[in-house]
């Protein structure tokens, strides 16, 4: 037994019983008017159904786009996590190295060799997310770890906010700089 279009639309969720009854009444009025005037008019019910279908399709496309964006974000986060975990450099030392993370001064303890590598730009400091108990306000804590500069550049391509510190190249020296003769030493600690 064939299923009517209205029944199919009810099953798909495009219309409910109330809307179906309204459309049926409107269709009956149109047919009655068409019989009286001997002039078939535009089927309003069909136009209404077409409009509802197109709205549903547009809404579904928007939901799919949002789901795809969320999936991309999760995939990037997983890639960053994997890059960090596979290339982490062990912090072994007792010298304090200071850096800024979102306008807050942070410290990590590293060896003198690692301080030299950080200042030359062969190592970088990145923020690693660590899951915490639900008592923490956002459920996540950040841990700062060392990674090679090549890995930091790959991470930076995916999300710039994860790379906290990397050495800046001072290749351009201004001509009018009165302190140009006084270079900051690499081993300066603050």
Secondary structure, DSSP 8 states (H G I E B T S, - for coil): ----HHHHHHHHTS--HHHHHHHHHHHHHHHHHHHHHT-----HHHHHHHHHHHHHHHHHHHHHHHHHHHHHHHHHHHHHHHHHHHHEE----SEEEEEEETTEEEEEEE-HHHHHHHHHTSEEEEEEEEE--TTSSSSEEEEEEEEEHHHHHHHHHH-GGGEEE---------TT-TTTTS---TT---
